[in-house]
C-alpha cells in the first residue's frame, strides 16, 4: 500500500531524491520554493517524489519527478501522475512536463497519456554546467509534453 502526501516545509531534505530527476542542485533550487512537493512512500520508506508548479493560464507543470532505483518499474511514477491529475483537475486545464530526448523518459510520458507539443533546442547544453547522459544518450534538447486535465481521469485517489 502506498501513500502520497504533500511536504510543505524542509523541502531541501528531499534533495538527494530530487537530484535523480534533475541532476543539478541550482536548477532544482529555481523551482523548489515556489513548487508543491509530493512524496510517495510504501509505509516503510519514501520511494519517490515530484514537484509541480503553477505556470499560469491554468497550466500545472511537473518540474521534477523521481523514483528511487530500487522502486522503479512498479508503477509508482504513473501513480504520482494519476494522483496529480486527480488533485488538480478542477483547478488546472492542462499538465505539462519537459524532459530530455531519452529512450527511458519519452515512452514513460507517452504511456501516461502525454503528447509532444514542442522542443526547446539546446536546453540542456545551454542551462547545465555538465553534459547529462541518460540511457547512453547525451541530452541536448528538451522535449515538452502536455496532457489535458479532465474530471474523468481514471483514478479514485
Buried (B, 14 or more C-beta within 10 A) or exposed (E): EBEBEEBEEEBBEBEEBBBBBBBBEEBBEEBBEEBBBBBBBBEEEBBBBBBBBBBEEEBBBBBBBBBBEEBBEBEBBBBBBBBBBBBBBEEBEBBBBBBBBBEEBBEBBEEBBBEEEEEEEEBBEEEBEEEBEBEEEEBBBBBBBBBBBEEEBEEEE
